[in-house]
């Protein structure tokens, strides 16, 4: 049992499942869930079978924008370098976590224009 407000971190004592479903069985309320992954990989969020896009990139933070809940159930971000997934879960909503076949990277390059076009 948990309170239906606040932020929660899920820590698995062994390897986290590749596919998972989370639901908040309540009449009202919402929580932010953070799942730590211990291996490289990328994950997507589905709600009602539809993939929910990650939060937009935040240039200042150098990562995806924080999950605030403003976009409802399924709002999410996966931070690849730190290997954690955060998502917003509202009462009655079912969130599916599925692995995706992508590599996420953060790259900074500094070249002159002539080096770039060479």
Biopython code that builds the backbone (N, CA, C, O; Angstrom):
import numpy as np
from Bio.PDB.StructureBuilder import StructureBuilder

atoms = [
    (1, "UNK", "N", (0.835, -1.184, 0.000)),
    (1, "UNK", "CA", (0.000, 0.000, 0.000)),
    (1, "UNK", "C", (0.877, 1.244, 0.000)),
    (1, "UNK", "O", (1.926, 1.294, 0.642)),
    (2, "UNK", "N", (0.420, 2.232, -0.732)),
    (2, "UNK", "CA", (1.127, 3.508, -0.797)),
    (2, "UNK", "C", (0.114, 4.636, -0.752)),
    (2, "UNK", "O", (-1.074, 4.426, -1.001)),
    (3, "UNK", "N", (0.584, 5.829, -0.436)),
    (3, "UNK", "CA", (-0.272, 7.000, -0.527)),
    (3, "UNK", "C", (-0.363, 7.398, -1.995)),
    (3, "UNK", "O", (0.604, 7.256, -2.745)),
    (4, "UNK", "N", (-1.523, 7.893, -2.399)),
    (4, "UNK", "CA", (-1.726, 8.223, -3.813)),
    (4, "UNK", "C", (-1.302, 9.652, -4.130)),
    (4, "UNK", "O", (-2.029, 10.406, -4.778)),
    (5, "UNK", "N", (-0.146, 9.993, -3.673)),
    (5, "UNK", "CA", (0.504, 11.249, -4.037)),
    (5, "UNK", "C", (1.987, 11.086, -3.700)),
    (5, "UNK", "O", (2.346, 10.323, -2.804)),
    (6, "UNK", "N", (2.820, 11.788, -4.405)),
    (6, "UNK", "CA", (4.245, 11.726, -4.118)),
    (6, "UNK", "C", (5.051, 11.002, -5.177)),
    (6, "UNK", "O", (4.556, 10.681, -6.257)),
    (7, "UNK", "N", (6.304, 10.753, -4.837)),
    (7, "UNK", "CA", (7.251, 10.110, -5.736)),
    (7, "UNK", "C", (7.712, 8.800, -5.112)),
    (7, "UNK", "O", (7.975, 8.737, -3.912)),
    (8, "UNK", "N", (7.807, 7.761, -5.926)),
    (8, "UNK", "CA", (8.224, 6.453, -5.444)),
    (8, "UNK", "C", (9.314, 5.893, -6.337)),
    (8, "UNK", "O", (9.262, 6.043, -7.557)),
    (9, "UNK", "N", (10.309, 5.242, -5.726)),
    (9, "UNK", "CA", (11.375, 4.576, -6.461)),
    (9, "UNK", "C", (11.208, 3.078, -6.282)),
    (9, "UNK", "O", (11.059, 2.584, -5.165)),
    (10, "UNK", "N", (11.235, 2.359, -7.402)),
    (10, "UNK", "CA", (11.139, 0.902, -7.383)),
    (10, "UNK", "C", (12.552, 0.357, -7.569)),
    (10, "UNK", "O", (13.194, 0.599, -8.590)),
    (11, "UNK", "N", (13.025, -0.382, -6.565)),
    (11, "UNK", "CA", (14.338, -1.021, -6.639)),
    (11, "UNK", "C", (14.134, -2.524, -6.594)),
    (11, "UNK", "O", (13.616, -3.059, -5.615)),
    (12, "UNK", "N", (14.540, -3.198, -7.652)),
    (12, "UNK", "CA", (14.437, -4.651, -7.696)),
    (12, "UNK", "C", (15.675, -5.250, -7.037)),
    (12, "UNK", "O", (16.775, -4.716, -7.182)),
    (13, "UNK", "N", (15.502, -6.362, -6.310)),
    (13, "UNK", "CA", (16.634, -7.022, -5.658)),
    (13, "UNK", "C", (17.411, -7.899, -6.629)),
    (13, "UNK", "O", (18.491, -8.391, -6.301)),
    (14, "UNK", "N", (16.866, -8.091, -7.811)),
    (14, "UNK", "CA", (17.573, -8.822, -8.862)),
    (14, "UNK", "C", (17.367, -8.053, -10.162)),
    (14, "UNK", "O", (16.989, -6.882, -10.131)),
    (15, "UNK", "N", (17.603, -8.678, -11.278)),
    (15, "UNK", "CA", (17.458, -8.016, -12.567)),
    (15, "UNK", "C", (16.007, -7.579, -12.783)),
    (15, "UNK", "O", (15.099, -8.402, -12.667)),
    (16, "UNK", "N", (15.771, -6.298, -13.094)),
    (16, "UNK", "CA", (14.398, -5.846, -13.365)),
    (16, "UNK", "C", (13.827, -6.548, -14.593)),
    (16, "UNK", "O", (14.576, -6.891, -15.509)),
    (17, "UNK", "N", (12.527, -6.765, -14.626)),
    (17, "UNK", "CA", (11.927, -7.406, -15.800)),
    (17, "UNK", "C", (12.036, -6.503, -17.023)),
    (17, "UNK", "O", (12.018, -5.278, -16.904)),
    (18, "UNK", "N", (12.147, -7.113, -18.192)),
    (18, "UNK", "CA", (12.193, -6.324, -19.422)),
    (18, "UNK", "C", (10.819, -5.744, -19.735)),
    (18, "UNK", "O", (10.716, -4.599, -20.174)),
    (19, "UNK", "N", (9.776, -6.516, -19.515)),
    (19, "UNK", "CA", (8.407, -6.056, -19.718)),
    (19, "UNK", "C", (7.727, -6.009, -18.357)),
    (19, "UNK", "O", (7.869, -6.931, -17.554)),
    (20, "UNK", "N", (6.985, -4.931, -18.098)),
    (20, "UNK", "CA", (6.298, -4.808, -16.815)),
    (20, "UNK", "C", (5.029, -3.990, -16.992)),
    (20, "UNK", "O", (4.904, -3.208, -17.934)),
    (21, "UNK", "N", (4.088, -4.182, -16.072)),
    (21, "UNK", "CA", (2.862, -3.381, -16.035)),
    (21, "UNK", "C", (2.718, -2.802, -14.645)),
    (21, "UNK", "O", (2.939, -3.484, -13.644)),
    (22, "UNK", "N", (2.344, -1.530, -14.595)),
    (22, "UNK", "CA", (2.108, -0.848, -13.336)),
    (22, "UNK", "C", (0.710, -0.252, -13.383)),
    (22, "UNK", "O", (0.285, 0.271, -14.413)),
    (23, "UNK", "N", (0.000, -0.333, -12.268)),
    (23, "UNK", "CA", (-1.316, 0.296, -12.177)),
    (23, "UNK", "C", (-1.502, 0.843, -10.780)),
    (23, "UNK", "O", (-0.941, 0.323, -9.816)),
    (24, "UNK", "N", (-2.284, 1.883, -10.678)),
    (24, "UNK", "CA", (-2.612, 2.496, -9.397)),
    (24, "UNK", "C", (-4.088, 2.228, -9.144)),
    (24, "UNK", "O", (-4.956, 2.882, -9.722)),
    (25, "UNK", "N", (-4.361, 1.273, -8.288)),
    (25, "UNK", "CA", (-5.749, 0.890, -7.996)),
    (25, "UNK", "C", (-6.301, 1.814, -6.929)),
    (25, "UNK", "O", (-6.189, 1.558, -5.730)),
    (26, "UNK", "N", (-6.890, 2.878, -7.392)),
    (26, "UNK", "CA", (-7.450, 3.891, -6.502)),
    (26, "UNK", "C", (-8.529, 4.650, -7.251)),
    (26, "UNK", "O", (-8.601, 4.592, -8.479)),
    (27, "UNK", "N", (-9.366, 5.362, -6.513)),
    (27, "UNK", "CA", (-10.410, 6.173, -7.138)),
    (27, "UNK", "C", (-9.872, 7.501, -7.649)),
    (27, "UNK", "O", (-10.399, 8.071, -8.605)),
    (28, "UNK", "N", (-8.816, 7.989, -7.001)),
    (28, "UNK", "CA", (-8.214, 9.257, -7.425)),
    (28, "UNK", "C", (-6.768, 9.292, -6.956)),
    (28, "UNK", "O", (-6.338, 8.460, -6.157)),
    (29, "UNK", "N", (-6.032, 10.260, -7.462)),
    (29, "UNK", "CA", (-4.636, 10.429, -7.082)),
    (29, "UNK", "C", (-3.693, 10.080, -8.214)),
    (29, "UNK", "O", (-4.102, 9.551, -9.248)),
    (30, "UNK", "N", (-2.421, 10.387, -8.001)),
    (30, "UNK", "CA", (-1.386, 10.115, -8.992)),
    (30, "UNK", "C", (-0.033, 10.085, -8.289)),
    (30, "UNK", "O", (0.153, 10.708, -7.244)),
    (31, "UNK", "N", (0.903, 9.353, -8.877)),
    (31, "UNK", "CA", (2.254, 9.267, -8.332)),
    (31, "UNK", "C", (3.272, 9.302, -9.469)),
    (31, "UNK", "O", (2.951, 9.005, -10.619)),
    (32, "UNK", "N", (4.512, 9.671, -9.122)),
    (32, "UNK", "CA", (5.625, 9.564, -10.061)),
    (32, "UNK", "C", (6.431, 8.341, -9.636)),
    (32, "UNK", "O", (6.818, 8.210, -8.475)),
    (33, "UNK", "N", (6.678, 7.449, -10.593)),
    (33, "UNK", "CA", (7.403, 6.205, -10.325)),
    (33, "UNK", "C", (8.758, 6.278, -11.023)),
    (33, "UNK", "O", (8.849, 6.660, -12.190)),
    (34, "UNK", "N", (9.800, 5.910, -10.296)),
    (34, "UNK", "CA", (11.153, 5.848, -10.855)),
    (34, "UNK", "C", (11.635, 4.407, -10.726)),
    (34, "UNK", "O", (11.613, 3.840, -9.633)),
    (35, "UNK", "N", (12.071, 3.812, -11.838)),
    (35, "UNK", "CA", (12.572, 2.440, -11.844)),
    (35, "UNK", "C", (14.034, 2.482, -12.270)),
    (35, "UNK", "O", (14.359, 2.972, -13.352)),
    (36, "UNK", "N", (14.911, 1.968, -11.416)),
    (36, "UNK", "CA", (16.342, 1.915, -11.724)),
    (36, "UNK", "C", (16.654, 0.627, -12.481)),
    (36, "UNK", "O", (16.259, -0.459, -12.058)),
    (37, "UNK", "N", (17.363, 0.753, -13.598)),
    (37, "UNK", "CA", (17.797, -0.403, -14.371)),
    (37, "UNK", "C", (19.311, -0.531, -14.220)),
    (37, "UNK", "O", (20.028, 0.469, -14.250)),
    (38, "UNK", "N", (19.795, -1.758, -14.060)),
    (38, "UNK", "CA", (21.208, -1.986, -13.788)),
    (38, "UNK", "C", (21.993, -2.392, -15.022)),
    (38, "UNK", "O", (23.200, -2.620, -14.935)),
    (39, "UNK", "N", (21.345, -2.485, -16.152)),
    (39, "UNK", "CA", (22.041, -2.855, -17.384)),
    (39, "UNK", "C", (21.681, -1.861, -18.478)),
    (39, "UNK", "O", (20.690, -1.137, -18.384)),
    (40, "UNK", "N", (22.506, -1.842, -19.516)),
    (40, "UNK", "CA", (22.243, -0.938, -20.636)),
    (40, "UNK", "C", (20.998, -1.397, -21.382)),
    (40, "UNK", "O", (20.718, -2.593, -21.471)),
    (41, "UNK", "N", (20.281, -0.468, -21.897)),
    (41, "UNK", "CA", (19.063, -0.756, -22.652)),
    (41, "UNK", "C", (18.194, 0.483, -22.646)),
    (41, "UNK", "O", (18.466, 1.441, -21.922)),
    (42, "UNK", "N", (17.170, 0.463, -23.437)),
    (42, "UNK", "CA", (16.232, 1.580, -23.495)),
    (42, "UNK", "C", (14.822, 1.032, -23.388)),
    (42, "UNK", "O", (14.547, -0.093, -23.808)),
    (43, "UNK", "N", (13.941, 1.825, -22.830)),
    (43, "UNK", "CA", (12.577, 1.381, -22.573)),
    (43, "UNK", "C", (11.581, 2.442, -23.006)),
    (43, "UNK", "O", (11.876, 3.637, -22.992)),
    (44, "UNK", "N", (10.398, 1.985, -23.389)),
    (44, "UNK", "CA", (9.313, 2.880, -23.779)),
    (44, "UNK", "C", (8.116, 2.607, -22.881)),
    (44, "UNK", "O", (8.011, 1.552, -22.256)),
    (45, "UNK", "N", (7.225, 3.576, -22.832)),
    (45, "UNK", "CA", (5.987, 3.487, -22.054)),
    (45, "UNK", "C", (4.815, 3.388, -23.020)),
    (45, "UNK", "O", (4.737, 4.115, -24.010)),
    (46, "UNK", "N", (3.902, 2.465, -22.707)),
    (46, "UNK", "CA", (2.660, 2.350, -23.468)),
    (46, "UNK", "C", (1.482, 2.509, -22.512)),
    (46, "UNK", "O", (1.493, 1.995, -21.393)),
    (47, "UNK", "N", (0.473, 3.230, -22.978)),
    (47, "UNK", "CA", (-0.805, 3.349, -22.279)),
    (47, "UNK", "C", (-1.880, 3.025, -23.303)),
    (47, "UNK", "O", (-1.926, 3.635, -24.371)),
    (48, "UNK", "N", (-2.736, 2.078, -22.988)),
    (48, "UNK", "CA", (-3.771, 1.602, -23.924)),
    (48, "UNK", "C", (-3.171, 1.163, -25.256)),
    (48, "UNK", "O", (-3.757, 1.396, -26.313)),
    (49, "UNK", "N", (-2.007, 0.530, -25.202)),
    (49, "UNK", "CA", (-1.366, 0.020, -26.405)),
    (49, "UNK", "C", (-0.634, 1.049, -27.241)),
    (49, "UNK", "O", (-0.017, 0.697, -28.247)),
    (50, "UNK", "N", (-0.689, 2.317, -26.847)),
    (50, "UNK", "CA", (-0.063, 3.401, -27.608)),
    (50, "UNK", "C", (1.210, 3.874, -26.912)),
    (50, "UNK", "O", (1.207, 4.135, -25.709)),
    (51, "UNK", "N", (2.307, 3.986, -27.682)),
    (51, "UNK", "CA", (3.570, 4.461, -27.120)),
    (51, "UNK", "C", (3.448, 5.948, -26.794)),
    (51, "UNK", "O", (3.011, 6.749, -27.620)),
    (52, "UNK", "N", (3.841, 6.290, -25.586)),
    (52, "UNK", "CA", (3.819, 7.690, -25.132)),
    (52, "UNK", "C", (5.224, 8.256, -25.300)),
    (52, "UNK", "O", (6.183, 7.694, -24.770)),
    (53, "UNK", "N", (5.358, 9.345, -26.019)),
    (53, "UNK", "CA", (6.665, 9.960, -26.277)),
    (53, "UNK", "C", (7.297, 10.450, -24.981)),
    (53, "UNK", "O", (6.605, 10.837, -24.040)),
    (54, "UNK", "N", (8.631, 10.424, -24.953)),
    (54, "UNK", "CA", (9.368, 10.952, -23.805)),
    (54, "UNK", "C", (9.148, 12.452, -23.674)),
    (54, "UNK", "O", (8.712, 13.110, -24.618)),
    (55, "UNK", "N", (9.452, 12.982, -22.508)),
    (55, "UNK", "CA", (9.402, 14.427, -22.316)),
    (55, "UNK", "C", (10.434, 15.079, -23.233)),
    (55, "UNK", "O", (11.411, 14.432, -23.610)),
    (56, "UNK", "N", (10.237, 16.337, -23.596)),
    (56, "UNK", "CA", (11.178, 16.995, -24.516)),
    (56, "UNK", "C", (12.558, 17.192, -23.872)),
    (56, "UNK", "O", (12.705, 17.116, -22.652)),
    (57, "UNK", "N", (13.553, 17.444, -24.709)),
    (57, "UNK", "CA", (14.924, 17.653, -24.250)),
    (57, "UNK", "C", (15.038, 18.996, -23.551)),
    (57, "UNK", "O", (14.519, 20.001, -24.037)),
    (58, "UNK", "N", (15.722, 19.013, -22.402)),
    (58, "UNK", "CA", (15.972, 20.241, -21.651)),
    (58, "UNK", "C", (17.444, 20.594, -21.823)),
    (58, "UNK", "O", (18.306, 19.931, -21.248)),
    (59, "UNK", "N", (17.748, 21.637, -22.613)),
    (59, "UNK", "CA", (19.138, 22.008, -22.904)),
    (59, "UNK", "C", (19.903, 22.378, -21.636)),
    (59, "UNK", "O", (21.072, 22.021, -21.489)),
    (60, "UNK", "N", (19.257, 23.080, -20.736)),
    (60, "UNK", "CA", (19.916, 23.519, -19.511)),
    (60, "UNK", "C", (20.347, 22.329, -18.660)),
    (60, "UNK", "O", (21.474, 22.287, -18.166)),
    (61, "UNK", "N", (19.443, 21.361, -18.492)),
    (61, "UNK", "CA", (19.736, 20.185, -17.671)),
    (61, "UNK", "C", (20.598, 19.171, -18.415)),
    (61, "UNK", "O", (21.250, 18.340, -17.782)),
    (62, "UNK", "N", (20.614, 19.225, -19.744)),
    (62, "UNK", "CA", (21.377, 18.271, -20.534)),
    (62, "UNK", "C", (20.761, 16.881, -20.543)),
    (62, "UNK", "O", (21.458, 15.884, -20.730)),
    (63, "UNK", "N", (19.450, 16.822, -20.339)),
    (63, "UNK", "CA", (18.721, 15.559, -20.336)),
    (63, "UNK", "C", (17.264, 15.853, -20.659)),
    (63, "UNK", "O", (16.897, 17.003, -20.899)),
    (64, "UNK", "N", (16.447, 14.830, -20.664)),
    (64, "UNK", "CA", (15.027, 15.062, -20.910)),
    (64, "UNK", "C", (14.411, 15.809, -19.732)),
    (64, "UNK", "O", (14.866, 15.690, -18.594)),
    (65, "UNK", "N", (13.385, 16.570, -20.023)),
    (65, "UNK", "CA", (12.715, 17.369, -18.990)),
    (65, "UNK", "C", (12.118, 16.464, -17.916)),
    (65, "UNK", "O", (11.757, 15.316, -18.175)),
    (66, "UNK", "N", (12.024, 17.008, -16.713)),
    (66, "UNK", "CA", (11.445, 16.284, -15.583)),
    (66, "UNK", "C", (10.005, 15.883, -15.873)),
    (66, "UNK", "O", (9.303, 16.547, -16.635)),
    (67, "UNK", "N", (9.581, 14.799, -15.262)),
    (67, "UNK", "CA", (8.190, 14.347, -15.340)),
    (67, "UNK", "C", (7.401, 15.148, -14.302)),
    (67, "UNK", "O", (7.722, 15.121, -13.114)),
    (68, "UNK", "N", (6.364, 15.862, -14.761)),
    (68, "UNK", "CA", (5.585, 16.713, -13.865)),
    (68, "UNK", "C", (4.149, 16.255, -13.680)),
    (68, "UNK", "O", (3.480, 16.664, -12.731)),
    (69, "UNK", "N", (3.675, 15.410, -14.582)),
    (69, "UNK", "CA", (2.283, 14.977, -14.539)),
    (69, "UNK", "C", (1.351, 15.853, -15.343)),
    (69, "UNK", "O", (0.156, 15.571, -15.438)),
    (70, "UNK", "N", (1.885, 16.915, -15.924)),
    (70, "UNK", "CA", (1.039, 17.846, -16.680)),
    (70, "UNK", "C", (0.443, 17.216, -17.937)),
    (70, "UNK", "O", (-0.560, 17.706, -18.456)),
    (71, "UNK", "N", (1.052, 16.132, -18.432)),
    (71, "UNK", "CA", (0.547, 15.472, -19.642)),
    (71, "UNK", "C", (-0.221, 14.199, -19.318)),
    (71, "UNK", "O", (-0.598, 13.458, -20.226)),
    (72, "UNK", "N", (-0.457, 13.938, -18.048)),
    (72, "UNK", "CA", (-1.291, 12.813, -17.647)),
    (72, "UNK", "C", (-0.552, 11.497, -17.542)),
    (72, "UNK", "O", (0.678, 11.441, -17.551)),
    (73, "UNK", "N", (-1.334, 10.450, -17.441)),
    (73, "UNK", "CA", (-0.792, 9.111, -17.244)),
    (73, "UNK", "C", (0.120, 8.720, -18.405)),
    (73, "UNK", "O", (-0.238, 8.870, -19.574)),
    (74, "UNK", "N", (1.295, 8.220, -18.062)),
    (74, "UNK", "CA", (2.234, 7.782, -19.076)),
    (74, "UNK", "C", (3.305, 8.793, -19.408)),
    (74, "UNK", "O", (4.280, 8.443, -20.074)),
    (75, "UNK", "N", (3.167, 10.050, -18.968)),
    (75, "UNK", "CA", (4.240, 11.022, -19.207)),
    (75, "UNK", "C", (5.523, 10.406, -18.656)),
    (75, "UNK", "O", (5.533, 9.903, -17.532)),
    (76, "UNK", "N", (6.611, 10.440, -19.440)),
    (76, "UNK", "CA", (7.789, 9.696, -19.024)),
    (76, "UNK", "C", (9.084, 10.260, -19.565)),
    (76, "UNK", "O", (9.102, 11.097, -20.468)),
    (77, "UNK", "N", (10.165, 9.774, -18.983)),
    (77, "UNK", "CA", (11.508, 10.015, -19.508)),
    (77, "UNK", "C", (12.384, 8.837, -19.128)),
    (77, "UNK", "O", (12.258, 8.285, -18.035)),
    (78, "UNK", "N", (13.275, 8.453, -20.034)),
    (78, "UNK", "CA", (14.271, 7.432, -19.766)),
    (78, "UNK", "C", (15.625, 8.096, -19.866)),
    (78, "UNK", "O", (15.983, 8.621, -20.920)),
    (79, "UNK", "N", (16.382, 8.081, -18.785)),
    (79, "UNK", "CA", (17.706, 8.697, -18.762)),
    (79, "UNK", "C", (18.728, 7.584, -18.965)),
    (79, "UNK", "O", (19.046, 6.832, -18.044)),
    (80, "UNK", "N", (19.235, 7.497, -20.200)),
    (80, "UNK", "CA", (20.077, 6.386, -20.602)),
    (80, "UNK", "C", (21.409, 6.283, -19.887)),
    (80, "UNK", "O", (21.833, 5.177, -19.551)),
    (81, "UNK", "N", (22.082, 7.393, -19.642)),
    (81, "UNK", "CA", (23.396, 7.343, -19.014)),
    (81, "UNK", "C", (23.286, 6.873, -17.559)),
    (81, "UNK", "O", (24.147, 6.142, -17.068)),
    (82, "UNK", "N", (22.233, 7.295, -16.887)),
    (82, "UNK", "CA", (22.017, 6.895, -15.492)),
    (82, "UNK", "C", (21.102, 5.678, -15.373)),
    (82, "UNK", "O", (20.911, 5.141, -14.282)),
    (83, "UNK", "N", (20.544, 5.251, -16.493)),
    (83, "UNK", "CA", (19.712, 4.044, -16.585)),
    (83, "UNK", "C", (18.529, 4.031, -15.624)),
    (83, "UNK", "O", (18.363, 3.093, -14.845)),
    (84, "UNK", "N", (17.715, 5.071, -15.686)),
    (84, "UNK", "CA", (16.462, 5.014, -14.944)),
    (84, "UNK", "C", (15.317, 5.519, -15.802)),
    (84, "UNK", "O", (15.490, 6.332, -16.710)),
    (85, "UNK", "N", (14.155, 5.011, -15.481)),
    (85, "UNK", "CA", (12.910, 5.358, -16.166)),
    (85, "UNK", "C", (11.994, 5.996, -15.145)),
    (85, "UNK", "O", (11.807, 5.457, -14.054)),
    (86, "UNK", "N", (11.422, 7.135, -15.485)),
    (86, "UNK", "CA", (10.425, 7.785, -14.635)),
    (86, "UNK", "C", (9.141, 7.923, -15.418)),
    (86, "UNK", "O", (9.169, 8.220, -16.612)),
    (87, "UNK", "N", (8.017, 7.710, -14.761)),
    (87, "UNK", "CA", (6.736, 7.907, -15.431)),
    (87, "UNK", "C", (5.673, 8.315, -14.432)),
    (87, "UNK", "O", (5.788, 8.066, -13.232)),
    (88, "UNK", "N", (4.626, 8.954, -14.960)),
    (88, "UNK", "CA", (3.485, 9.432, -14.179)),
    (88, "UNK", "C", (2.389, 8.386, -14.262)),
    (88, "UNK", "O", (2.052, 7.909, -15.345)),
    (89, "UNK", "N", (1.836, 8.033, -13.111)),
    (89, "UNK", "CA", (0.808, 7.006, -13.032)),
    (89, "UNK", "C", (-0.402, 7.573, -12.305)),
    (89, "UNK", "O", (-0.297, 7.990, -11.151)),
    (90, "UNK", "N", (-1.552, 7.588, -12.975)),
    (90, "UNK", "CA", (-2.784, 8.104, -12.378)),
    (90, "UNK", "C", (-3.704, 6.950, -11.993)),
    (90, "UNK", "O", (-3.543, 5.823, -12.461)),
    (91, "UNK", "N", (-4.659, 7.250, -11.142)),
    (91, "UNK", "CA", (-5.603, 6.238, -10.668)),
    (91, "UNK", "C", (-6.316, 5.568, -11.839)),
    (91, "UNK", "O", (-6.826, 6.240, -12.736)),
    (92, "UNK", "N", (-6.344, 4.240, -11.821)),
    (92, "UNK", "CA", (-7.044, 3.483, -12.850)),
    (92, "UNK", "C", (-6.295, 3.288, -14.151)),
    (92, "UNK", "O", (-6.768, 2.553, -15.017)),
    (93, "UNK", "N", (-5.183, 3.898, -14.316)),
    (93, "UNK", "CA", (-4.401, 3.808, -15.553)),
    (93, "UNK", "C", (-3.444, 2.618, -15.471)),
    (93, "UNK", "O", (-2.911, 2.317, -14.403)),
    (94, "UNK", "N", (-3.230, 1.946, -16.601)),
    (94, "UNK", "CA", (-2.260, 0.858, -16.679)),
    (94, "UNK", "C", (-1.120, 1.303, -17.589)),
    (94, "UNK", "O", (-1.336, 1.639, -18.754)),
    (95, "UNK", "N", (0.091, 1.300, -17.045)),
    (95, "UNK", "CA", (1.290, 1.672, -17.794)),
    (95, "UNK", "C", (2.076, 0.405, -18.081)),
    (95, "UNK", "O", (2.366, -0.375, -17.173)),
    (96, "UNK", "N", (2.419, 0.203, -19.344)),
    (96, "UNK", "CA", (3.261, -0.920, -19.743)),
    (96, "UNK", "C", (4.662, -0.399, -20.034)),
    (96, "UNK", "O", (4.822, 0.615, -20.712)),
    (97, "UNK", "N", (5.674, -1.088, -19.523)),
    (97, "UNK", "CA", (7.068, -0.774, -19.813)),
    (97, "UNK", "C", (7.577, -1.858, -20.750)),
    (97, "UNK", "O", (7.513, -3.047, -20.436)),
    (98, "UNK", "N", (8.085, -1.436, -21.909)),
    (98, "UNK", "CA", (8.569, -2.392, -22.910)),
    (98, "UNK", "C", (9.972, -1.985, -23.375)),
    (98, "UNK", "O", (10.266, -0.798, -23.514)),
    (99, "UNK", "N", (10.836, -2.984, -23.616)),
    (99, "UNK", "CA", (12.161, -2.652, -24.143)),
    (99, "UNK", "C", (12.057, -2.210, -25.601)),
    (99, "UNK", "O", (11.201, -2.692, -26.343)),
    (100, "UNK", "N", (12.925, -1.299, -26.000)),
    (100, "UNK", "CA", (12.968, -0.861, -27.394)),
    (100, "UNK", "C", (14.396, -1.027, -27.908)),
    (100, "UNK", "O", (15.358, -0.926, -27.147)),
    (101, "UNK", "N", (14.516, -1.279, -29.196)),
    (101, "UNK", "CA", (15.798, -1.564, -29.816)),
    (101, "UNK", "C", (16.423, -0.276, -30.341)),
    (101, "UNK", "O", (16.456, -0.031, -31.547)),
    (102, "UNK", "N", (16.922, 0.549, -29.407)),
    (102, "UNK", "CA", (17.577, 1.806, -29.776)),
    (102, "UNK", "C", (18.782, 2.028, -28.863)),
    (102, "UNK", "O", (18.879, 1.450, -27.781)),
    (103, "UNK", "N", (19.671, 2.859, -29.317)),
    (103, "UNK", "CA", (20.787, 3.310, -28.488)),
    (103, "UNK", "C", (20.590, 4.797, -28.263)),
    (103, "UNK", "O", (20.428, 5.559, -29.217)),
    (104, "UNK", "N", (20.604, 5.210, -27.008)),
    (104, "UNK", "CA", (20.465, 6.629, -26.690)),
    (104, "UNK", "C", (21.833, 7.167, -26.300)),
    (104, "UNK", "O", (22.567, 6.530, -25.545)),
    (105, "UNK", "N", (22.172, 8.341, -26.819)),
    (105, "UNK", "CA", (23.481, 8.917, -26.534)),
    (105, "UNK", "C", (23.366, 10.426, -26.423)),
    (105, "UNK", "O", (22.458, 11.048, -26.973)),
    (106, "UNK", "N", (24.293, 10.977, -25.712)),
    (106, "UNK", "CA", (24.417, 12.427, -25.618)),
    (106, "UNK", "C", (25.802, 12.760, -26.171)),
    (106, "UNK", "O", (26.817, 12.336, -25.619)),
    (107, "UNK", "N", (25.835, 13.518, -27.258)),
    (107, "UNK", "CA", (27.095, 13.770, -27.945)),
    (107, "UNK", "C", (27.332, 15.263, -28.067)),
    (107, "UNK", "O", (26.420, 16.024, -28.391)),
    (108, "UNK", "N", (28.554, 15.672, -27.806)),
    (108, "UNK", "CA", (28.946, 17.062, -28.029)),
    (108, "UNK", "C", (30.152, 17.032, -28.955)),
    (108, "UNK", "O", (31.143, 16.356, -28.675)),
    (109, "UNK", "N", (30.062, 17.773, -30.068)),
    (109, "UNK", "CA", (31.167, 17.814, -31.030)),
    (109, "UNK", "C", (31.571, 19.263, -31.243)),
    (109, "UNK", "O", (30.738, 20.169, -31.229)),
    (110, "UNK", "N", (32.855, 19.459, -31.439)),
    (110, "UNK", "CA", (33.333, 20.802, -31.738)),
    (110, "UNK", "C", (34.303, 20.718, -32.897)),
    (110, "UNK", "O", (35.431, 20.248, -32.746)),
    (111, "UNK", "N", (33.853, 21.181, -34.068)),
    (111, "UNK", "CA", (34.644, 21.191, -35.278)),
    (111, "UNK", "C", (34.532, 22.562, -35.914)),
    (111, "UNK", "O", (33.579, 23.304, -35.675)),
    (112, "UNK", "N", (35.524, 22.882, -36.726)),
    (112, "UNK", "CA", (35.363, 24.078, -37.557)),
    (112, "UNK", "C", (34.456, 23.679, -38.719)),
    (112, "UNK", "O", (34.261, 22.490, -38.974)),
    (113, "UNK", "N", (33.905, 24.657, -39.417)),
    (113, "UNK", "CA", (33.045, 24.346, -40.561)),
    (113, "UNK", "C", (33.825, 23.625, -41.650)),
    (113, "UNK", "O", (33.293, 22.711, -42.280)),
    (114, "UNK", "N", (35.083, 24.018, -41.889)),
    (114, "UNK", "CA", (35.863, 23.330, -42.932)),
    (114, "UNK", "C", (36.162, 21.888, -42.536)),
    (114, "UNK", "O", (36.169, 21.013, -43.402)),
    (115, "UNK", "N", (36.407, 21.615, -41.265)),
    (115, "UNK", "CA", (36.613, 20.223, -40.807)),
    (115, "UNK", "C", (35.334, 19.415, -40.965)),
    (115, "UNK", "O", (35.372, 18.256, -41.378)),
    (116, "UNK", "N", (34.220, 20.021, -40.641)),
    (116, "UNK", "CA", (32.935, 19.334, -40.753)),
    (116, "UNK", "C", (32.634, 18.941, -42.190)),
    (116, "UNK", "O", (32.246, 17.803, -42.453)),
    (117, "UNK", "N", (32.810, 19.872, -43.123)),
    (117, "UNK", "CA", (32.491, 19.598, -44.522)),
    (117, "UNK", "C", (33.566, 18.752, -45.219)),
    (117, "UNK", "O", (33.332, 18.246, -46.316)),
    (118, "UNK", "N", (34.725, 18.595, -44.600)),
    (118, "UNK", "CA", (35.775, 17.739, -45.175)),
    (118, "UNK", "C", (35.380, 16.296, -44.972)),
    (118, "UNK", "O", (36.113, 15.393, -45.376)),
]
sb = StructureBuilder()
sb.init_structure("model")
sb.init_model(0)
sb.init_chain("A")
sb.init_seg("    ")
for serial, (resi, resn, name, xyz) in enumerate(atoms, 1):
    if name == "N":
        sb.init_residue(resn, " ", resi, " ")
    sb.init_atom(name, np.array(xyz, "f"), 0.0, 1.0, " ", f" {name:<3s}", serial, name[0])
structure = sb.get_structure()
